[in-house]
Structure formats: structure tokens, C-alpha cells
């Protein structure tokens, strides 16, 4: 019996809240909950039907999912571009090192002179 009354109390709570719109005042170009001199009251009640609210909520959820998907795609593409740039940079550095090594080898080897240019050795 105690659980039944508890369940009924919990089920009745939303009915007791009774949402009422607060009075909104327009004071020049700003809005406030407190009245101001020369302020006008504004009807701030939601004029949409429950079906319109549900359709709007479904639309918002759909847009959020689409935005999340686009963000994930963008992050993957950015990561792939970063990896490609790092790979290209590494390849360029490796090519530069190989060119430096080749230049060092070329400059360190003595140039062989042809026989007609070989200086005569004194006897």
C-alpha cells in the first residue's frame, strides 16, 4: 500500500508544477523581469503547438547528429593531412641528408688527373 501511494505521488508531481509564464517588460531596447519606468509588458508565452515543439526538437536532434558527424569527418581529414605533411617533411629531410652526404663524398674524393697533367716528380 505504501509503494502504491508513493507511485501515485510521483506520478502526480508533474501535474502540480503548473508552469506559468513570467511577466516580461521591455525597457527601451532591453528586456527585464522587473518593471521599469515607461516599460511595456510583453507576452512571452510559447505559442507553438505540442506537435510543432516535437518537430522542432526532432529537427534540433537531427542537426546535432549531423554536426557531430561533420566534426568527426573534419577531425579525421585534418589528422590525415597532418600525417601526410609530416611524411612529406620527413621524406624531404631524408632527401636533403642524402644530397649532403653525396656532396660530401664528391668533395672528399681526390680528383684524378689524366696522365698528361700529372706533375713530373723530381729525380
Buried (B, 14 or more C-beta within 10 A) or exposed (E): EEEEEEEEEEEEEEEEEEEEEEEBBBBEEEEEEEEEEEBEEEEEEEEEEEEEEEEEEEEEEEEEEEEEEEEEEEEEEEEEEEEEEEEEEEEEEEEEEEEEEEEEEEEEEEEEEEEEEEEEEEE
